[in-house]
Amino acid sequence: MTRLLIHWLINALAVYATAHILDGIHIKSFGTAVLVALVLGLINAVIRPVFVFLSIPFIIVTLGLFLFVINALLLQLSASLVGGFNIDSFWWAVAGSALISIISWLVSTVFNI
């Protein structure tokens, strides 16, 4: 349970940092980032597997690059569900989802979580 909370806070930190790094992603506060991390985690747990399964041919043909599209769409979905979190365009969502993943990975690696 503690490990889940730590990952949730790391993802919230990644969302918050991404919004401050990229000009096309806007967030109201760290509390909003925590909510976005929760919603994004739920979306990734429930909806992402369905999207990945249904798009296996596209993923194979694009050598996995279509996963960036799926991640960006799910990030945009979370932005539409959480007030105070906005993404200007699809391409900002692509960059944001990649940066969130990189920041989460780096923090988890540095703290050995």
C-alpha angles and dihedrals in degrees: 000000000000091000090054091052091049092052090047091053091045090053090047089052090049092051092047093047092047091053089053094046100045119059094210096059119072130188130180101214145333088268088060089050090054090052091047090051090052094048092044091050091052092046091049091049097047112022104027096066090054092049092047093048093048093047100046092119091054091046091052094046093048093043091241098313091115087071087073088059092050092048092048092050091050091049089051089049090054089049090054091050099046120063115222093035117095135171118199099211146349092265091054087052090053091050091043095051091049092048093046089053093048094047092046091049093047095049092045090049096046093050092038095235 
